[in-house]
């Protein structure tokens, strides 16, 4: 049963939004639980958004580059904040 659950999660899709802080824009994205923040950046590049010097936040917590959607506990309908790095 666990194997079936894992294989089904591969096909699961979440519809989330990314709030671009500087532009005050909400971009819709469709992601999988196994996508990490680097994958989300690739989705944004396809949408014409450069995000390489920016950081993702969810629930006031900075997300790591290799953290997956599932590990970050991002759910369907969630909004991620994307802000410029201060470095």
C-alpha positions as CSV (number, residue, x, y, z in Angstrom):
1,X,0.0,0.0,0.0
2,X,2.8,2.4,0.8
3,X,4.4,1.8,-2.6
4,X,1.1,2.6,-4.3
5,X,0.8,5.8,-2.2
6,X,4.4,6.9,-3.2
7,X,3.8,6.2,-6.9
8,X,0.5,8.2,-6.8
9,X,2.2,11.2,-5.2
10,X,4.4,11.3,-8.3
11,X,1.3,12.3,-10.3
12,X,-0.1,14.6,-7.7
13,X,-0.2,18.3,-8.6
14,X,-0.5,21.4,-6.4
15,X,-1.7,24.7,-7.7
16,X,0.3,27.3,-5.8
17,X,1.1,31.0,-6.3
18,X,4.4,32.8,-6.0
19,X,4.2,36.4,-4.8
20,X,6.9,38.5,-6.4
21,X,7.5,41.1,-3.7
22,X,9.2,43.8,-5.9
23,X,6.6,43.7,-8.6
24,X,3.6,43.0,-6.4
25,X,2.5,40.2,-8.7
26,X,1.0,36.8,-8.0
27,X,2.1,34.1,-10.4
28,X,0.3,30.8,-10.5
29,X,2.4,27.6,-10.7
30,X,1.6,23.9,-10.9
31,X,4.1,21.8,-8.9
32,X,4.6,18.3,-7.7
33,X,5.4,17.3,-4.1
34,X,8.8,16.1,-5.2
35,X,9.8,19.4,-6.8
36,X,12.4,21.4,-4.9
37,X,13.0,25.1,-4.9
38,X,15.4,24.8,-7.8
39,X,12.6,23.3,-9.9
40,X,10.3,26.1,-8.9
41,X,13.0,28.6,-10.1
42,X,13.0,26.7,-13.5
43,X,9.2,27.1,-13.7
44,X,9.6,30.8,-13.1
45,X,12.2,31.2,-15.8
46,X,9.8,29.6,-18.2
47,X,7.3,32.3,-17.2
48,X,9.9,35.0,-17.9
49,X,10.9,35.7,-14.3
50,X,14.5,35.7,-13.2
51,X,14.8,34.5,-9.7
52,X,18.4,33.4,-9.1
53,X,19.3,36.1,-6.6
54,X,16.0,35.8,-4.7
55,X,14.9,33.7,-1.8
56,X,11.7,31.7,-1.3
57,X,9.7,32.1,2.0
58,X,6.7,30.1,3.2
59,X,5.0,30.7,6.5
60,X,7.7,33.2,7.5
61,X,10.4,30.6,7.0
62,X,13.2,30.7,4.5
63,X,13.2,27.6,2.2
64,X,16.4,25.8,1.3
65,X,17.3,25.3,-2.4
66,X,17.1,21.5,-2.2
67,X,14.0,21.4,0.1
68,X,11.0,19.8,-1.7
69,X,7.5,21.0,-1.7
70,X,6.5,18.0,0.5
71,X,9.3,18.7,3.0
72,X,8.3,22.3,3.3
73,X,4.7,21.2,3.9
74,X,3.4,23.4,1.0
75,X,-0.2,22.5,0.2
76,X,-2.5,23.1,-2.6
77,X,-3.5,26.8,-2.8
78,X,-0.4,28.0,-0.8
79,X,1.4,31.3,-1.6
80,X,5.2,31.5,-1.5
81,X,7.0,34.8,-1.2
82,X,10.0,35.5,-3.4
83,X,12.2,38.4,-2.2
84,X,15.6,39.7,-3.3
85,X,18.6,38.5,-1.3
86,X,20.2,41.2,0.8
87,X,23.7,39.8,0.3
